[in-house]
Amino acid sequence: MQLLMDQQTRERLKSYQPKDKPYLLLKFDSSGTACTVTGTPTLAFTDQIDESYHSVEQTDFDVYISDFDYMFFEQVIELKDIEKGFKMTSPSGLLNPIIPNSHFS
C-alpha cells in the first residue's frame, strides 16, 4: 500500500504532527455509527503501533494501517492539502472530501 502526497501536503501535515506522536495511522473511523463498516477513511497521529499493523509506503512519514482497516483502502491513496484540511482519494474516487485541520488539534 502507498500513500502519495505532494510537497505542500507533506509540509502542512508535518505542521500538525505532535513531537510525541511519531506515527501516522490510516484508519477507518466508525465511531458514532451503529456498524463497523459504516465510517470514514481518515488519518491520526499516534505514539503506539500494534505489531500486527501493516507498514504503508510513504517517504516522509512512518505510516501504518491496522489489519481490520486495510480492507477499506485501495493500494494507492492520495492525500492533498486543500487549505482548510486534507482530501483523501484513490483511483476509484473520493474517500474523504475533507479531513479538517481541526481534526489534528
N, C-alpha and C positions, 0 to 999 in steps of 0.2 A: 504494500500500500504506500502511496506517496501523497504528501501534502505540498501543493505548489503555492507560492506567493511571490509577488514582486518585491522590490527593494522598499518601496513606500509602505507596503503592508507589513513587512518584517520590522521596519523601524517603529511603526505605530504600535504593533503588538508588543515589541520589546519594552516600549514605554509603560506598558501596563503590567509587566511581569514583576511580581514581588521578588526581592532578593532571596527570601526563604522558601520559594516555590520554584525549583529549577525545571520542573517537567510540565509540558503542555499535553493535556489529555483531550483527545477527540472523544466525545461522548454523545449518547442519545438520551436526552433529558425527558423522562416520562413522569417527573414529579408533578403532582396535582392532577394526574389523569387516572382513570379507573383501570387502565390496561397498559401493560408494559410495552406493547407495540405501538402505542399512540404517544407521540412525543415529537421532539425537535432536535435535530443534529446541532451540536454546539461545541464549545471549547471551554476548558477550565485549566487554570494553573494549579498545580498540586505539588506537595512535597513527598508524596508516597506513591510508589508504583508497585503493584502486585506482580509477583514473578510470573504469573500466567498471562500478563498483558503482552500484546504484540508491539514491536517497535514499528514506527511509521517513518518512512524515508523523508527527511527534511534536513537541510544543511545548517540552519541557524538555530534550531530548537531541538531539544530532546522530546520527541512526540511519541505518545503511546495510545493504545486503544485496548479496551477490555475484550475478552472473548465474546461476551454477550453483545456488546455494541458493534462489533465487527460486521455483523450481518446487515446493519442499517446503512453502511457506507460502501461506495464503489472503490475500486482500486486506485483511482486518481481523483483527488479532491482539490479544488482551487479555493483559496481564501483571498478576498480582495477588500482593501480598505475603501470604505465609502463615506469617509469623514465622520459621520455620526455613529459609525460602527463598522462591522465587517459583514460581507456577504459570502456565503459558502455555496459553491456549485460543484457539479460533477458533469461528466459527459452526457448524462441523461437529463440534466436540467438543474433547477434551483433546489438546494437542500434547505437553506435558511436565508430568507430575504434580508434579515438584519440581526446581528448579534450586537446589541447596543454597547457603546463604550462603557456605560454604567454597569454592565454585566461584570466587568473586571475590577470594579471599585470595592 
